[in-house]
Amino acid sequence: MDTSRPASGLVVAVPEAEAVVGRHRDRLDDHAARGAPAHVTVLFPFVPGDAIDADVLARVAAVVGTVPSFGYSFSDTAWFDDAVLWLAPDDPAPFRNLTECVFAAFPAHPPFEGEFDDVVPHLTVGHRHPRPVLEAAERQVRPLLPVAGTAHEVVLLAEDLPGGRWASRASFPLG
């Protein structure tokens, strides 16, 4: 990822999770502290924020519009190694499908730059903190689950400048 340009990403915002994980994310996830809402990533990194134009927006709208709205529920926490605490969707398939559709339309932007063989849909609670700190957050979050809602749109988040605040630049209704 070119860190000299503002980043962008496509996400499904999960506003229902804010009451459960918001205060933990503010402390334990630097993206939340910079304005990113609770979300499941669809495609990151995406087109650099300063290169998003009407054509990119139209292409995203066309692809996202072919994917139907779907319900989601997060009933449990999970971990990537000892480094990342996250909420696990009960059914990751609709999120995976959305990522696959968008990536097929934007093959120059593989999910997480192709770093992972399997892109696991998840809602990050915290990362880059000592495991005991993340475990304390997990103990507070688990009794408040499940979190449930319906995905109606994909949101384009973009930094205002490299490493800066995240803000919604556009939203695209699901079909």
N, C-alpha and C positions, 0 to 999 in steps of 0.2 A: 504494500500500500504506500502510495506517495504521501508522506507526512508533510510535505511542503504545501499541499492543497487541502482545502476543507473537505472532510469526509461526508459521506451520506450513506443511508441505509434504508431499507424497506422493512417495516415491522407491522405486526398486529398488536395494537395497544390493548392492554388488559386492565381497564380502569377499576374493575372490581377488586383487583389485587392490591391497589394502593393502600387501602385501610389495613391490610394484613402485613404487607411487606414494605410499605413506603418508608417508614422511619428507619428500617434496617438498611434498605437500599441507599438512602441518603448518606448513611455512614460508611457503608461497605461496598458500594459500587460507584466508581468515579463517573460513570455515564449518567447515573441518576443525579449525582451532585451537580452535573453540568446540564441538567434539564431534560434528560431522556425519561419518558414515562415507563412504568412497568409494561413490559412487552415480551413478545416472542419474535425473534428475528426471522424475517423471511429471506432477506439477502443483504449481506454486509461483507466487505465494503461494496458499495454500489458506485455509480458514476460520481466522480468528484463533484462536490457541491457547486463549484464555480463553472461546471460544464453541463449542468442540467438545463435543458432547453425545452421548447414546446414539443419537439419531436420525441424526446425521451419521455416526457409526461404523457403524451398521447400513446406511445407504445406500452407504457406501464398500465394505463387505464384500459387499453384493449385487452391485455393479458389478464389482468386482475378481474375484469368484468366477466370472464369466462368461468371463473371459479365461484361456486355457490357459497353463500353465507353458511356458517356452521357453528354449532354450539361447542363449548369447551368447558372442561372442569379440571382443576388441579387439586388432587387429593393427597399428594405426598411430596416430600422433599427428596432430593437426590444430590449426588456429588460427582464432580469430575475430579478424580484423585482427591487430594486433601486441599485443593486450591479454590474450588468453586462450589458454592451452595446454590441450589436452584430448585424451583418448583417444577414438577414433572406433570405434563398433561396426561390425563387418563387415556386419551386417544391421540397419539401424535400424528396419525395418518393425515388429517386435513391440513395440518401445518406443513408436513413433508410434501404433500401434493402441491400446495401453494408455492413452496420454494422451488420445486422441480419445474413448475410451469413458468415462473418468472426467470429462473436460470436458463431455461430453454430459449427464452426470448432475448436474453442478454448473456450469451455464452462467454463474453470477454470478462465477466464478473462472477467467477465461481464463489460459492458460499465460503466465507472465511479464507479466501484466496486459495482454496483447495487444500488447506492445511490438514483437514480431517477426512478420513475415509468415509465416515458416517456422520452426517450432520444431524445432531440430536436436537429436536425442538425442545426449548426450555425457557423458563423465565428466571433470569439471574437474580438472586437475593444478595449475594456478596461474593467478592473475590479479592485476591491479593492482600489478604489479612491472615493472621495466624489461625490455625484450625480451631483452637479453643474459643476464639472470638466468634467465628462462624457457627460453631456448635451452640453457643449461647443464643444466637439469633434463631437457629433452628428450633431450639427448645421453646422459644416464645411463639414461633410461627405455626408449628405443627398443630397445636390445639385449635387454631383458628381456621383450619382447612375443613372443607373444600372451599375453593373459590370457583365460581361458575359464571358463565356469561355467553354471549354470542358474538362472533366475529362478523362485522358488517362491512369492514373496510380495511385497506392497507394504507399505512401512513408513511410518507416520505419524510424522514428526519435528516436534517443537514446541519453541520456545524456552521457557525457564523464566520469562523476563521480556524485554521488548523489547531486542534486541541482546545477549541473554544466551546461555547454553549451550543447545545443541541436545540433545535426548534423544528416544529412541523412546517414543511414547505408546501405540502399538498396531501390530499387524501383521495383514495380511489375506491369506489364502492365495489364490493364483491357482487357477483351476479345473482 
